[in-house]
Amino acid sequence: MGKLDREVVTFKADKALLDALKGVSNRSQFIRDAILAALESICPLCSGTGILTPTQRRHWDAFAEGHAMRECEECHEMYLVCAKDRSRPPRSPAGTRRKKRKGGRCPC
């Protein structure tokens, strides 16, 4: 990204946040990295609002008829399981200790 491709963005911060940022040597880079990391974790369905529109809810309800939520036995995070494939454990995310198994993908 060249200098001409950049734009200044400002935001309000309370005293506690300002105090916390005082010890960061490159605050601009830290804030850019934090924003990018947060954007990678936004819910793809609600875009981070936490609320589905009525149309999104209808789509979710149709999807949920063939899928369920299950808790991972290793990390205890929730994940979606296809009704056609509920008996198999999910594929382990990269970096976990569990051996990768064949299958585990939603066939629908």
GIMORA-V997286 format. One line per field, one symbol per residue. ss: DSSP state (a for helix, b for strand, c for the rest). phi: phi as a letter, one per 30 degrees, with the letter a starting at -180 (. if undefined). burial: + if it has 16 or more other ideal C-beta (glycine too) atoms within 10 Angstrom, else -. A space follows every 50 residues. Layout:
ss: ???
phi: ???
burial: ???
//
This chain:
ss: ccaaacccccccccaaaaaaacccccaaaaaaaaaaaaaacccccccccc cccaaaaaaaaaaaccbbbbbccccccbbbbbaaaccccccccccccccc cccccccc
phi: .ddddcbdbcadbdeddddddedddbdddededdddddddcdeddchidi bcdeddddddeddddcbbcbcdddciddbdbdedbddddddddejcdddd cdiidddd
burial: -------------------------------------------------- ----------------+-------------+--------+-+-------- --------
//
